[in-house]
Structure formats: structure tokens, C-alpha cells
Amino acid sequence: MGSGEGLAPHSPETSRPPPASHSRGTLPRRGGRVFLALAGLLACAAPALAQEALVTAQLGNAVEVVDLASKKILQSIPVPGAPAGIALSPDRKSAYVTRPEGHGVSVIDLAARKVTASLDLPGGPLGIGVNPKSGEVYVADWYGTRVFVLRPGADGLTPEGEITTGQSPSGIAVTPDGATLLVANRESNSVSIIDVASRRETRRVVVGQHPFGLTLSADGATAYTANVVSNDVSAIDIASGRETGRVATGQRPYVIALAAGKGFVTDQYSNTVTVFDPASLKRLAAIDVGDHPEGIATTRDGKTVVVANWGDNSLSLIDPSTLTITGTVETGDGPRAFGDFLR
């Protein structure tokens, strides 16, 4: 399976060279001393939690646990079926991973670092999101017009129904109050706004061409879609259900992250991250990263933007204040990390 905007490597808009002909070659792989002493004791008593990236290595059929401080892979967890989309449970103890070629979803216990359950799903499961209040899991069927609703439990995930969307649903986001689900409909050039309680679409907002990644502002009032073919980002006012503006990006924008009052968009074909002002929708800069950047997210402390570079098996770490690259981490084959992959 090649990378790009979904599941169809044969599509003219999304095609990537087959693994053996990729440019990389064959893919392998204040008070003085008293204060200082007290500060030291407090640091020992309450050490900062390590921040991890959970990277879906699509061509390597694995999810890799990466320690961002040491820039080391701590463990590679086998997940067959070309894992692509990822989302974390509200308590950040479980990861849910879509397997587009395995036609299903795997559940990973992050303490044990192993797959504990799997669920088969029809169609093309790709985009995935979790309700922050109920814990419900939503999986988009790339080949259809539906989102699967799954209920987590002790034995894994149980199907609880479907929600009708536009064509080729991809990116998924849920508002912080858990009341509204948003889905980017790639082939319909739109975003579905769905009432979670009734599981019905209440509005459909027209955006740019082929929206894929979908990200919400921290307050849940604004959504941003990366429009792959029109090379721009749409801003959506969720309450009124309308597009409020667009900002130009590099070629083939994929996903958006927000940090330090700025927006960051992975540009797959430009090998850059476009930086924009979410308030004015003005383009601020372009940062060179690795080959074919796709997944992007911000660490819990807001100090690092992490970019998954599908083409050269790496993560780029960006300081959102200075807009500089602060480090690079080697990963396994085809890091996609489409979704919520940091904890």
C-alpha cells in the first residue's frame, strides 16, 4: 500500500511509487540555596512524565512507541494490515489503530505495549477518533458514506451502529464536550457536523477540494480541514455551520496541528509544514521537514510539534515559538500517524 490521501495508490491524485521503486530504494526496514534544594526535592518527588509518540509504521506493520526526550524507539508493536489511523482513549491508556488492509481496528494496551483485541470491519477503515466524554470510538469507512460507532469494553470493541456521512469520510474530530462529531468527506468536498446523541448529521459544510485531516481549536468552536487537492485549509465556525475563510498551503496538505497560537499543516508533496495564523488565516512561514510529511500533532506541554515523514522514515520535531527544527527521530517503514498519536 502506497501512501498519500487515503487508500488508493492507483489514483492519479494520490499515487506514490511502489515500495521497491521509491527514491529511498527498496524499503527496509528566588531564595538562593534553600530554594534550589527545595526545587530539587520537588523534582525528585514528582518527576515530569515522559512524552511519547505512538507512530503507525504503515509499511512496517507496526506501531512504534517513541520517547521524544531521548529520541529513541522504546518498542515496536506488531500490527498487521498496514496500520494507519490512530486515536487514544480519554485516559490515554489504550490506543485504537485502524488497519486498512487488514479491514479492522486493533486495541493496544499501552502499559503492556501489546495488542489485546481486534475487531473486523467492512470497507476501508482509516480515520478514527474518540469521544472525550463517553469513550466511544468512531471509525470512518473510506470506501463508503458511513462512520462506525464502537463501544470499548473489557473484551475490546463492540459495534453499536453507523452514522451516515458524505462520500469517503476521512478525518474525524469530536468537540471537548463530547456532543458534536465532525467528519471530513473527501469525495463530497464537505464536512459533516453530527449530533452525537441522535447520531444524525445536522449540517454539511462545503469546504475546499478533498478535505482529509480535520482538527479542532482547543475550545471546540472552530474546525480546520486540510484540503488536499485545492492546496488550502478551510476554517469552519461550528456553531453556525459555515466556512469562514481559507489559507493557502504547500502541495497536498494532509493534517493540521495547533500550537503557540499558530496552525501547522503538513504539505505532502512540498516536504514542508505551512505555518498560519488561525485568527487572520494569513500564511506566516514554511518549514522544511522530511520527505512526504503526513501525521502531525502537538505535545501535551505545547512546546513541540511532531511531524511524521512517511517518505524517509522519520519524525521532525519543531519548536512552535521559533519555528525551527529541534530534532529528528528515525522510525520504521512508512510512519503515517494519522490522528491522535501523542501522549
C-alpha positions in Angstrom: 0.0 0.0 0.0 1.4 3.4 -1.0 0.8 6.5 1.0 -1.0 9.7 0.1 -4.5 10.9 0.6 -6.2 7.7 1.7 -6.2 4.1 0.5 -5.9 4.3 -3.3 -2.4 4.3 -4.6 -3.7 3.8 -8.2 -5.5 7.1 -8.1 -3.7 9.9 -10.2 -4.1 12.3 -7.3 -2.8 10.1 -4.6 -0.4 7.8 -6.3 3.0 7.1 -4.8 5.8 4.9 -6.2 5.6 1.3 -5.2 7.9 0.5 -2.3 10.6 -1.1 -4.5 10.9 2.0 -6.7 10.7 4.7 -4.0 13.6 7.2 -4.1 14.9 5.6 -0.9 15.4 2.3 -2.9 13.9 -0.9 -1.5 12.1 0.0 1.7 13.7 -1.9 4.7 13.3 -1.5 7.3 14.3 33.2 44.3 15.6 32.2 47.6 19.1 31.0 47.0 20.3 27.6 48.2 17.2 26.9 50.2 15.0 27.4 47.2 17.3 25.3 45.0 17.3 22.5 47.5 13.5 22.6 47.8 13.2 22.6 44.0 15.4 19.6 43.7 13.3 17.7 46.3 10.1 18.6 44.5 11.6 17.5 41.2 12.6 14.1 42.7 9.1 13.7 44.3 7.2 14.5 41.1 9.2 13.7 38.0 7.8 15.0 34.7 6.0 12.4 32.7 7.8 11.2 29.6 6.1 12.3 26.4 5.7 9.5 23.8 4.8 9.3 20.2 2.8 6.3 19.1 3.6 6.1 15.4 1.8 3.8 12.9 4.6 2.5 10.7 2.3 1.5 7.9 4.8 -0.4 5.7 6.4 -2.0 8.7 3.1 -3.3 10.0 3.8 -2.0 13.5 3.0 0.8 16.0 6.2 2.2 17.4 6.5 3.7 20.9 8.9 6.6 20.7 10.3 8.5 23.6 10.5 12.1 22.5 13.1 13.2 25.1 15.7 10.6 24.2 14.6 10.3 20.5 14.6 6.6 20.8 12.1 3.9 19.8 11.2 2.1 23.0 9.3 -0.7 21.4 7.8 -1.8 18.1 4.4 -3.5 18.5 3.4 -5.7 15.6 0.1 -4.7 14.0 -0.6 -6.4 10.7 -2.8 -4.9 8.0 -1.0 -1.6 7.2 -1.8 0.4 10.3 -2.6 4.0 9.5 -5.1 5.8 11.7 -4.7 6.1 15.5 -6.6 7.5 18.4 -6.2 7.3 22.2 -8.7 6.6 24.9 -9.7 9.5 27.2 -7.4 8.1 30.0 -4.5 7.7 27.4 -4.1 4.1 28.4 -5.3 2.5 25.2 -4.6 3.1 21.6 -7.1 2.3 18.8 -5.4 1.6 15.4 -7.1 1.2 12.0 -5.8 -1.5 9.7 -7.0 -0.5 6.1 -5.5 -3.7 4.5 -6.5 -5.8 7.5 -10.0 -4.4 7.4 -10.4 -3.7 11.1 -9.3 -2.0 14.3 -6.7 -3.2 16.9 -6.7 -2.2 20.5 -3.3 -1.7 22.2 -2.7 -1.7 26.0 -0.1 1.0 26.3 1.1 -0.2 29.7 1.7 -3.7 28.5 2.7 -2.5 25.0 0.8 -5.2 23.1 -2.4 -5.7 21.1 -5.1 -7.1 23.4 -8.1 -7.2 21.0 -9.1 -6.8 17.3 -12.3 -6.1 15.6 -13.0 -6.8 11.9 -14.9 -4.1 10.0 -16.1 -4.0 6.4 -15.0 -1.4 3.8 -11.9 0.7 4.3 -11.4 1.7 8.0 -8.9 4.6 8.0 -9.8 7.8 10.0 -10.5 7.2 13.7 -11.5 9.4 16.7 -12.6 9.0 20.3 -15.3 10.8 22.2 -13.5 12.5 25.2 -16.6 12.1 27.4 -18.1 8.7 26.6 -15.1 7.0 25.2 -17.0 5.9 22.1 -14.8 5.1 19.2 -15.6 6.4 15.7 -14.1 4.8 12.5 -14.5 6.3 9.0 -15.2 3.9 6.1 -13.0 5.4 3.3 -14.9 3.4 0.7 -18.4 4.3 1.9 -20.6 7.0 3.3 -20.5 6.0 7.0 -18.8 6.1 10.3 -18.8 3.1 12.5 -19.7 3.6 16.2 -17.8 1.3 18.6 -18.1 0.8 22.3 -14.9 0.0 24.3 -15.1 -2.7 27.0 -13.1 -5.2 28.9 -13.0 -7.5 25.9 -12.3 -4.9 23.2 -14.6 -3.0 20.9 -18.3 -3.8 20.2 -20.1 -2.3 17.2 -23.0 -0.1 18.2 -24.2 1.3 14.9 -23.3 3.5 12.0 -23.7 7.2 11.2 -24.3 8.4 7.6 -21.8 10.9 6.2 -20.7 12.2 2.8 -18.5 10.2 0.5 -15.1 8.8 1.5 -15.1 10.0 5.2 -11.5 10.5 6.4 -10.5 12.8 9.3 -12.6 12.7 12.5 -12.8 15.1 15.5 -15.1 15.4 18.5 -15.8 18.6 20.4 -14.4 18.7 24.0 -18.0 18.4 25.5 -18.4 15.2 23.5 -21.7 16.4 22.0 -20.6 17.0 18.4 -18.8 14.8 15.9 -17.2 16.2 12.8 -16.1 14.2 9.7 -14.2 15.4 6.6 -15.8 13.9 3.5 -13.1 13.7 0.9 -15.2 12.9 -2.2 -18.0 15.2 -1.2 -15.8 18.2 -0.6 -17.5 18.8 2.7 -17.5 18.4 6.5 -20.4 16.6 8.3 -21.5 18.1 11.6 -23.1 15.3 13.6 -25.2 15.4 16.8 -23.7 12.6 18.9 -26.8 11.9 20.9 -29.1 11.3 17.9 -26.2 10.1 15.7 -27.5 12.2 12.8 -25.9 14.8 10.6 -27.3 18.2 11.4 -25.3 20.2 8.9 -23.0 19.7 5.9 -20.4 22.4 5.3 -18.9 22.9 1.8 -15.1 23.3 2.0 -12.1 23.0 -0.4 -11.3 20.1 -2.7 -10.8 16.7 -1.0 -10.7 17.6 2.7 -8.7 15.0 4.6 -7.3 15.9 8.0 -9.6 17.6 10.5 -8.6 19.5 13.6 -10.5 21.5 16.3 -9.5 24.5 18.2 -9.0 23.9 22.0 -12.4 25.4 22.8 -14.1 23.3 20.1 -15.6 26.3 18.4 -13.6 26.2 15.1 -12.7 23.3 12.9 -9.9 23.3 10.3 -9.7 20.9 7.3 -6.6 20.2 5.1 -8.0 20.3 1.6 -5.6 18.1 -0.4 -6.4 19.0 -4.0 -7.1 22.7 -3.6 -3.9 23.2 -1.5 -5.5 25.1 1.3 -7.0 24.9 4.7 -10.7 25.8 5.4 -11.8 27.3 8.7 -15.3 26.4 9.9 -17.4 28.0 12.6 -19.1 25.0 14.1 -22.0 26.8 15.8 -23.2 28.5 12.6 -22.1 25.6 10.4 -20.3 27.7 7.8 -16.9 28.1 6.3 -15.3 31.4 7.4 -12.2 31.5 5.2 -9.2 29.7 3.8 -5.4 29.9 3.9 -3.1 28.7 1.1 -0.7 25.9 1.9 2.0 23.9 0.1 1.2 21.0 -2.2 -1.2 18.3 -0.9 -1.9 19.4 2.7 -2.7 16.4 4.9 -3.3 17.3 8.6 -3.2 20.3 10.9 -1.9 20.9 14.4 -2.3 23.9 16.6 0.4 25.3 18.9 1.6 28.6 20.4 -1.2 30.4 18.7 -0.4 29.1 15.3 -1.6 26.5 12.9 0.8 23.9 11.3 0.0 21.9 8.2 1.9 19.0 6.7 2.4 19.5 2.9 3.0 16.1 1.5 4.4 16.9 -1.9 6.3 20.1 -0.8 8.1 18.4 2.1 7.2 21.3 4.2 5.0 22.4 7.1 3.0 25.5 6.4 2.5 27.8 9.4 -0.5 30.1 9.6 -2.3 32.5 11.9 -5.7 30.8 12.9 -7.3 34.2 13.6 -6.4 36.1 10.4 -5.9 33.0 8.2 -2.6 34.5 7.0 0.3 32.3 5.9 3.3 33.0 8.1 6.0 30.6 7.0 7.0 27.3 5.6 9.3 24.9 7.4 11.4 22.3 5.6 10.9 18.8 7.1 11.4 15.3 5.9 10.1 13.5 2.8 6.3 13.3 2.4 5.1 14.6 5.8 1.7 13.3 6.9 0.7 13.0 10.5 1.2 16.0 12.8 0.4 16.7 16.4 1.4 18.9 19.4 2.9 17.5 22.6 1.0 17.9 25.9 3.2 20.7 27.1 2.6 22.6 23.8 6.4 23.0 23.3 6.9 20.6 20.3 5.1 19.9 17.1 5.8 16.4 15.9 5.7 15.5 12.2 5.7 12.0 10.7 7.6 11.9 7.5 6.2 8.9 5.5 8.9 9.1 2.8 12.1 8.9 4.7 11.1 7.1 7.9 11.5 9.9 10.4 9.9 12.3 12.8 10.7 16.0 12.6 10.4 17.9 15.9 9.5 21.6 15.6 9.7 24.4 18.2 6.4 26.3 17.5 7.7 29.5 19.0 10.9 29.8 17.0 9.7 27.7 14.0 12.9 25.8 14.0 13.6 22.0 13.8 14.9 20.9 17.1 15.5 17.2 16.3 14.9 14.2 14.1 13.9 10.7 15.1 14.3 7.6 12.9 11.3 5.4 12.7 10.2 2.2 11.0 8.8 1.9 7.5 6.1 4.4 6.4 5.3 6.4 9.5 1.8 7.8 8.9 0.4 8.6 12.4 -2.9 9.8 11.1 -4.8 11.0 14.2 -4.1 11.5 17.9 -0.7 9.9 18.4 1.0 11.8 21.2 0.7 11.1 25.0 
